[in-house]
Each structure stands twice: as C-alpha cells, then as structure tokens.
C-alpha cells in the first residue's frame, strides 16, 4: 500500500486492528496546506493514488535530512493518500506515528490526526526529534491526514511516518 508500490486507487481505511499484511512503515505522500510567516499555500488538485500533484513538499517521503521549516504560527498538513496511519495495537500505548524533525530547544508544536481532513484530533505535543505518537489516544483506529502546528520556536519537519 505504499505510494512507491504504485497504488491503483485510493485505499479504504482498514477496520479496527487493521490488516496484518499491511505494508507499513509508510510516509506521507501528499501535501494539503502549508503556512509560514503569514503566507498560506494549499493544494486543491484531485486526490489520486499515487499522487500526480502536490507531492513536492520537502516533508514528504522517507527521512532525507531535507525538511520544511516552520516558525511560531506555522502549520503543515499532509496526507497518506496511498496508505494510512493505523492504530497498531487497538489500545493506548502503541507507536503509530513518528514525526522526523529538528526541534530547536524551547520549541513546541502540536500534532493532530484526521480521518477525513476536516476534523482533526490532537495526539500530542511535538518537542523532541523523531517523536512518536499513538492515535488510539483520541479514539481513532486509522487516520489519513496529519497536521503540525508550531506554537513556539522553530521546527523543521523532515518526514511523517506511519509505523
């Protein structure tokens, strides 16, 4: 189900517990919106798998030490078009999502997840590099979208990984 595997269509979110044969880890493969220093951009192209557009943001794909820099008030929203973030255990305490980032000392961001890209649920504060999150914390079994809002300092997001 990875974008690089050449997905045929937009995969349905799995049922709770997820399929054991899923192809995780996977990385965000489409950007939806990016805001920094009061300048907002968004991608409104049709969503297809694999993404034919909206796939050039530095925070997409596997970690490569090239990221999107966000300052206080900045936000980035990405999607897992050819995959999803899956609750790995069905209960709180599992590692479902990892944000690969450079987090300057004293910086703080907030990571949220969504099934539909409209309603987001906060899964935790982003304060350290390669920080992990559990989506069961907000009652979701799977999510397709991730947003990161920076409230203090500077955070450079390199990759967002579904475990």
C-alpha positions, 0 to 999 in steps of 0.5 A: 500500500505504499505510494512507491508500490504504485497504488491503483486507487485510493485505499479504504481505511482498514477496520479496527486492528487493521490488516496484518499484511499491511505494508507499513512503515509508510510516509506521507505522500501528499501535501494539503496546506502549508503556512509560514510567516503569514503566507498560506499555500494549499493544494486543491488538485484531485486526490489520486493514488499515487499522487500526480500533484502536490507531492513536492513538499520537502516533508514528504517521503522517507527521512532525507535530512531535507525538511520544511521549516516552520516558525511560531504560527506555522502549520503543515498538513499532509496526507497518506493518500496511498496508505494510512496511519493505523492504530497498531495495537487497538489500545493506548500505548502503541507507536503509530506515528513518528514525526522526523524533525529538528526541534530547536530547544524551547520549541513546541508544536502540536500534532493532530490526526484526521480521518477525513481532513476536516476534523482533526484530533490532537495526539500530542505535543511535538518537542523532541526529534523523531517523536512518536505518537499513538492515535488510539489516544483520541479514539481513532483506529486509522487516520489519513491526514496529519497536521503540525502546528508550531506554537513556539520556536522553530521546527523543521519537519523532515518526514511523517511516518506511519509505523 
